[in-house]
Amino acid sequence: MNFKELSRLICSALLAIISFMATASAEEIALTLVELQQADKLRIKIWIKPQENIIAGQQIDLQIEIATDSWFRGGTRIAPVEIEDAIVLQRETFAVNSTRFEDNKNWTVQLWTLVIYPQRSGIFEIPAISLKLSVADENNQPIIGGIDTELFSFSATIPEQMLDKSDWIATSRFHVDDSFNKSLDGLKPGDTVTRTISMSADNLPAMMLPGVNVDTTAGIATYPRPPRLEDKVNRGEYLAERSQEITYVFERQGEYQFPAQIYYWWNLQSQLMETIELKAYAFNIGGITTIDNSNTPTPLLTDQSMLGELIPLLKYTAMALLIAGIAGIAWRVAHKFRKGSANAEASQPSQPSDATLRKRLNKAVGQNDFETAIGILYLWLDNYGGEGFKGSIREQLTEINRADLSLAFGKIMRSIYKPEQSDCVDLKLFSTQFINELKRMDKLPVLTHLRAELKLN
């Protein structure tokens, strides 16, 4: 055997020894953690809170406790947990560390918490959860390896009152309210109103809060923005918040209504179904009032003695008002003749001219104030749009069969009220084309009549 063959043989032997030692070391580590657990030097516990009367959708705390009679030499990692028809989240990055004396031993303890949200009724199986540990041995050397928790199961139910409800939640606190961004008086075509609906709940993720009902009504363009979701933690208590803005553009005159919105939730403290109702609103372009079904009559004066005491005073008051009225009429008649009818007409408010409105429209577009520009465009259409304009740009474009302008107007409105869809806003060009189209439509009946006469002749 030459030197080269001898060298090759020695290298092969060394590689075999190294491979054998690595395999034996890995097996020893895996067995060491199991042996520690069997020797009651390592304890793994798993349980849930609450343990009974669990409602579908409520938060369940899954507790994993790891205890060693020595100490931890490194971080603990928990493998992702998947449970069918349930949402599982690990919201806490760190464990709660503590020590205790039990069974004549000092234990170092890590308590990990995962949260589970079952999405249906029935039995849920929690699979064995893989844990990666690093524990010190008797010689203060790290023992690193993996170990699994035991299998676990629980059941959840849906209360009978909630069986026919959809999009409900189970929590100990739920709050919903709404607000408008400005006064709701004096609305007119082209005006916009933004409604914000906000809600919050305890011990839920924001993604589980119910959605907002966005109603669509002919004559009102509706632009909901994507909801803002936020999860907060305060001393182990989770808070979910959801806020959504909806912009309404009033396209024509008329009476409208936003119906009431009802949200259902199961109160985990009282174990009862509760509802939250956002009141309905009735709109009349020119004002907005809350719908009130109460018909409480105005109290009338029924005490005969008090009425008798008031009669003389009422007589004197009526006499004084009559004299004052006669004097006022005489003064107004004389003043009218002195001032003349020309001054009375001059006191009437003047209507903005066509040129003035076009100038204001161009100025608003030039300043990128597109919301104001839309309002001015509607004002121009109401005053100078001709008999063919019915108060809604969308309906008018559909009627005159201008798909290109309909698409352009849709892009413009989305750009204004949904900034995340940043399309190019060319409101000035659209206004010019639409106004020219309206003028053409006003002349079209005359042209059609002339063509018919020529054809007959």
C-alpha positions in Angstrom: 0.0 0.0 0.0 1.5 3.3 -1.1 1.4 6.6 0.8 -1.5 8.0 -1.3 -3.8 5.0 -0.6 -2.9 5.1 3.1 -3.9 8.8 3.2 -7.2 8.2 1.5 -8.0 5.4 3.9 -7.2 7.5 7.0 -9.4 10.4 5.7 -12.3 8.1 5.1 -12.0 6.7 8.6 -12.0 10.1 10.1 -15.1 11.2 8.2 -16.9 8.1 9.4 -16.0 8.7 13.0 -17.1 12.4 12.8 -20.4 11.5 11.2 -21.0 8.8 13.9 -20.2 11.2 16.7 -22.5 13.9 15.3 -25.4 11.4 14.9 -24.9 10.1 18.5 -24.7 13.7 19.8 -28.0 14.6 18.2 -29.7 11.5 19.5 -28.3 12.2 23.0 -29.7 15.8 22.9 -33.1 14.6 21.8 -33.1 11.9 24.5 -31.8 14.3 27.1 -34.9 16.6 27.0 -37.2 13.6 27.1 -35.2 12.1 30.0 -35.4 15.5 31.8 -39.2 15.5 31.4 -39.4 11.8 32.5 -37.2 12.5 35.5 -39.5 15.4 36.5 -36.7 17.9 35.8 -38.7 19.5 33.0 -42.4 20.1 33.0 -44.6 21.2 30.1 -48.2 22.2 30.8 -51.0 23.4 28.5 -54.5 24.7 29.3 -57.0 27.3 28.2 -59.0 30.1 29.8 -61.9 30.0 30.1 -62.3 26.3 30.3 -66.1 26.1 29.8 -69.1 28.0 28.4 -67.0 29.1 25.4 -68.8 31.1 22.8 -67.9 31.0 19.1 -65.9 34.1 18.3 -64.7 34.9 21.8 -61.1 35.1 22.8 -59.6 32.0 24.4 -56.2 32.2 26.1 -54.0 29.2 25.3 -51.5 28.9 28.1 -48.2 27.0 27.7 -46.1 26.7 30.8 -42.5 25.5 30.7 -40.7 24.8 34.0 -37.2 23.6 34.7 -35.5 22.8 38.0 -32.3 24.5 36.6 -32.6 27.6 34.4 -33.0 28.5 30.7 -29.8 29.1 28.7 -31.5 30.7 25.6 -34.7 31.8 24.1 -37.7 29.6 23.6 -39.4 29.3 20.2 -43.0 28.2 19.6 -43.8 26.7 16.2 -46.8 28.2 14.4 -50.1 26.7 15.5 -52.9 26.0 13.1 -56.4 25.0 14.2 -59.1 24.3 11.6 -61.9 26.9 11.6 -60.1 29.0 14.2 -57.9 32.1 14.2 -54.7 31.6 16.3 -52.4 34.6 17.1 -49.2 34.9 19.2 -49.6 38.5 20.2 -46.9 38.5 23.0 -43.3 38.4 21.9 -42.0 37.4 25.3 -43.0 35.0 28.0 -43.9 35.9 31.6 -40.9 34.7 33.7 -41.2 33.7 37.3 -39.8 31.3 39.9 -41.6 29.1 42.5 -40.9 26.5 45.1 -42.8 23.3 44.6 -42.2 19.6 45.5 -39.0 20.6 47.4 -37.5 22.2 44.3 -36.9 25.7 43.0 -38.4 26.0 39.5 -37.7 28.5 36.8 -40.9 29.1 34.9 -41.8 30.6 31.5 -45.5 31.2 30.7 -46.5 31.8 27.1 -49.9 32.9 25.9 -51.5 32.4 22.5 -55.0 33.5 21.7 -57.6 31.4 19.8 -60.8 32.7 18.2 -63.1 29.7 17.3 -65.2 30.6 14.2 -68.0 28.0 14.6 -69.6 25.7 17.2 -68.3 22.2 17.9 -65.1 20.5 18.9 -61.7 22.0 18.2 -58.5 19.9 18.3 -55.3 21.6 19.3 -52.4 19.7 17.8 -49.1 19.0 19.5 -47.2 22.3 19.6 -43.4 22.1 18.9 -41.2 23.9 21.3 -37.5 24.7 20.8 -35.8 24.9 24.2 -32.4 25.6 25.7 -32.0 24.4 29.3 -28.9 24.3 31.4 -27.7 20.9 32.7 -25.9 20.1 36.0 -22.6 21.3 34.5 -24.2 24.6 33.3 -23.9 23.4 29.7 -26.8 24.2 27.3 -29.1 21.3 26.3 -30.8 22.4 23.1 -33.6 20.5 21.5 -37.2 20.2 20.6 -40.2 18.9 22.6 -43.9 18.8 21.9 -46.9 19.7 24.1 -49.7 17.2 24.6 -52.8 17.1 22.4 -55.7 19.2 23.7 -59.3 19.8 22.7 -62.2 22.1 23.6 -65.7 22.9 22.5 -67.6 26.1 21.6 -71.2 26.9 21.1 -73.4 29.5 19.4 -76.2 31.0 21.6 -79.7 30.3 20.3 -80.4 34.1 20.0 -77.5 34.5 17.6 -78.3 31.6 15.2 -80.1 33.8 12.7 -77.7 36.8 13.1 -74.7 37.5 10.8 -71.5 39.4 11.4 -71.9 39.4 15.2 -69.1 39.4 17.8 -68.6 38.0 21.3 -66.9 40.3 23.7 -67.2 42.0 27.1 -67.5 45.5 25.6 -68.5 46.9 22.2 -69.0 50.5 21.2 -70.1 52.0 17.9 -70.8 55.6 16.9 -70.9 57.9 13.9 -70.2 61.5 13.1 -70.3 63.9 10.1 -67.5 66.2 9.0 -69.5 69.4 8.8 -72.9 70.9 9.3 -75.7 69.1 7.6 -77.8 72.2 6.9 -78.4 73.8 3.5 -77.3 70.9 1.3 -77.6 71.3 -2.5 -76.5 69.3 -5.6 -72.7 69.0 -5.7 -72.2 69.2 -1.9 -70.4 66.4 -0.1 -70.7 65.0 3.3 -68.3 62.6 4.9 -69.6 60.2 7.5 -67.2 58.4 9.9 -68.3 55.2 11.6 -66.0 54.1 14.5 -66.2 51.0 16.6 -64.1 49.4 19.3 -64.2 46.2 21.3 -62.2 44.4 24.0 -60.2 41.2 23.6 -60.7 40.9 19.8 -58.5 41.5 16.8 -59.6 44.5 14.7 -60.0 42.3 11.7 -62.9 40.5 13.4 -65.0 43.7 14.0 -68.1 43.8 11.8 -68.1 45.6 8.5 -70.1 48.8 7.8 -73.2 48.7 5.6 -72.7 51.1 2.7 -76.1 51.8 1.1 -76.2 53.0 -2.5 -79.0 55.3 -3.5 -79.9 56.8 -6.9 -78.9 60.5 -6.9 -76.1 60.0 -4.3 -72.6 58.9 -5.3 -71.1 56.9 -2.5 -67.3 56.6 -1.9 -66.2 54.4 1.0 -62.6 54.5 2.0 -60.8 51.4 3.1 -61.3 51.0 6.9 -58.5 51.8 9.3 -57.8 48.9 11.7 -55.7 49.1 14.8 -54.9 46.6 17.6 -53.7 47.9 20.9 -52.5 46.1 24.1 -52.8 47.6 27.6 -51.6 45.5 30.5 -52.5 42.3 28.8 -55.9 43.6 27.7 -56.4 43.8 23.9 -58.3 46.6 22.3 -59.6 46.5 18.7 -60.5 49.7 16.8 -62.1 50.1 13.4 -62.8 53.4 11.6 -64.2 54.0 8.2 -65.0 57.1 6.2 -67.8 57.3 3.6 -68.1 60.3 1.4 -71.5 61.1 -0.1 -71.8 63.4 -3.1 -75.4 64.7 -3.6 -76.0 64.7 -7.4 -79.6 66.0 -7.5 -82.3 67.5 -5.4 -84.8 65.3 -3.6 -85.4 63.6 -0.3 -83.2 60.7 0.8 -82.7 58.5 3.7 -79.8 56.7 5.4 -81.4 53.7 7.1 -80.6 52.8 10.7 -77.7 50.4 11.2 -78.0 47.7 13.8 -75.0 45.7 15.2 -75.5 42.6 17.3 -73.1 41.3 19.9 -73.0 38.7 22.7 -72.1 40.2 26.0 -69.7 37.7 27.7 -70.3 39.3 31.1 -74.1 39.2 31.2 -74.4 36.2 28.8 -77.0 38.1 26.8 -77.5 39.4 23.3 -77.2 43.1 23.0 -77.7 45.5 20.0 -76.2 48.9 19.1 -78.2 51.0 16.7 -77.0 54.0 14.7 -80.0 56.2 14.1 -81.5 56.8 10.7 -81.1 60.1 8.9 -83.6 61.6 6.4 -82.0 64.0 3.9 -83.7 66.8 2.1 -81.3 68.8 0.0 -81.5 72.0 2.0 -81.3 70.3 5.4 -81.0 67.0 7.3 -82.9 65.8 10.2 -82.8 62.7 12.4 -85.8 60.5 12.0 -87.9 60.6 15.1 -90.9 58.4 15.4 -92.2 60.0 18.6 -95.4 62.0 18.2 -95.5 63.6 21.6 -98.2 66.4 21.5 -97.4 69.9 22.7 -98.9 70.4 26.2 -101.9 72.7 26.2 -103.0 75.1 28.9 -105.9 73.4 30.7 -106.0 75.2 34.1 -109.2 77.3 33.8 -108.2 79.7 36.6 -104.9 80.5 35.0 -106.7 81.1 31.6 -109.1 83.5 33.3 -106.3 85.5 34.7 -104.6 85.8 31.3 -107.7 86.9 29.3 -107.4 90.6 30.3 -103.7 90.7 29.5 -104.3 89.1 26.2 -107.0 91.7 25.3 -104.6 94.6 26.0 -101.8 92.9 24.1 -104.0 92.3 21.1 -105.1 96.0 21.1 -101.5 97.2 21.2 -100.4 94.8 18.4 -103.3 96.0 16.2 -102.4 99.7 16.7 -98.7 98.9 16.0 -99.7 96.9 12.9 -101.8 99.7 11.4 -99.0 102.2 12.0 -96.4 99.9 10.4 -98.6 99.4 7.3 -99.1 103.1 6.8 -95.3 103.7 7.2 -94.4 101.0 4.6 -96.9 102.3 2.1 -95.5 105.8 2.3 -91.9 104.5 2.2 -92.7 102.4 -0.9 -94.0 105.4 -2.8 -91.0 107.5 -1.8 -88.4 104.9 -2.7 -89.9 103.5 -5.9 -90.2 100.1 -7.3 -86.6 100.2 -8.8 -85.0 100.1 -5.5 -87.1 97.1 -4.5 -85.9 95.1 -7.5 -82.3 96.1 -6.8 -82.5 94.6 -3.4 -83.0 91.1 -4.8 -79.9 88.8 -4.7 -78.2 88.5 -8.1 -77.7 85.1 -9.7 -74.0 84.3 -10.6 -73.5 84.7 -14.3 -72.3 82.0 -16.7 -68.9 83.6 -17.0 -68.5 84.0 -13.3 -69.2 80.4 -12.6 -66.9 79.2 -15.4 -64.2 81.5 -13.9 -64.7 80.1 -10.4 -64.6 76.5 -11.8 -61.3 77.1 -13.6 -59.8 78.7 -10.5 -60.8 75.8 -8.2 -59.4 73.3 -10.7 -56.2 75.3 -11.0 -55.8 75.2 -7.2 -56.5 71.4 -7.1 -59.6 72.1 -5.0 -61.5 69.5 -7.0 -64.3 69.0 -4.3 -65.2 72.7 -4.6 -64.9 72.5 -8.4 -67.5 69.7 -8.4 -69.9 71.8 -6.4 -69.5 74.8 -8.8 -70.0 72.5 -11.8 -73.4 71.3 -10.3 -74.3 75.0 -9.6 -73.6 75.9 -13.2 -75.6 72.9 -14.5 -78.6 73.8 -12.3 -78.6 77.4 -13.7 -77.3 77.0 -17.2 -77.5 73.3 -18.0 -80.7 73.7 -20.1 -84.0 71.8 -19.9 -82.4 68.5 -20.7 -80.2 68.4 -17.5 -82.0 66.5 -14.8 -79.7 67.1 -11.9 -77.5 63.9 -12.0 -74.4 63.9 -14.1 -74.3 60.1 -14.2 -77.9 59.7 -15.3 -77.5 62.4 -17.9 -74.4 60.8 -19.4 -76.2 57.4 -19.5 -79.2 59.0 -21.3 -77.1 60.7 -23.9 -75.1 57.5 -24.4 -71.6 58.9 -23.8 -69.7 56.0 -22.3 -66.4 57.8 -22.7 -67.5 60.7 -20.6 -69.1 58.3 -18.1 -65.8 56.5 -17.6 -64.0 59.9 -17.3 -66.4 61.1 -14.7 -66.1 57.9 -12.7 -62.3 58.2 -12.7 -62.4 61.8 -11.6 -64.7 61.1 -8.7 -62.6 58.1 -7.5 -59.5 60.3 -7.7 -61.1 62.9 -5.5 -62.7 60.7 -2.9 -60.4 57.7 -3.0 -56.9 59.1 -3.1 -55.3 55.7 -2.9 -56.6 55.2 -6.5 -54.5 58.1 -7.8 -55.9 58.6 -11.3 -55.2 61.8 -13.3 -57.8 64.4 -12.5 -58.8 66.4 -15.6 -62.0 68.0 -14.3 -61.6 71.1 -16.5 -61.5 69.0 -19.7 -64.4 66.9 -18.6 -66.5 70.0 -17.7 -65.8 71.5 -21.2 -66.8 68.3 -23.0 -69.9 67.8 -20.9 -71.1 71.4 -21.3 -70.6 71.2 -25.0 -72.5 67.9 -25.1 -75.4 69.5 -23.2 -75.5 72.4 -25.7 -75.5 70.0 -28.6 -78.3 68.0 -27.1 -80.4 71.1 -26.7 -80.0 71.8 -30.5 -80.5 68.2 -31.5 -84.3 68.2 -31.4 -84.4 71.1 -33.8 -81.9 69.4 -36.2 -83.9 66.2 -36.0 -87.1 68.1 -36.9 -85.4 69.8 -39.9 -84.0 66.5 -41.1 -87.4 64.9 -40.9 -89.0 67.8 -42.9 -86.2 67.5 -45.6 -86.7 63.8 -45.8 -90.5 64.1 -46.2 -90.0 66.8 -48.9 
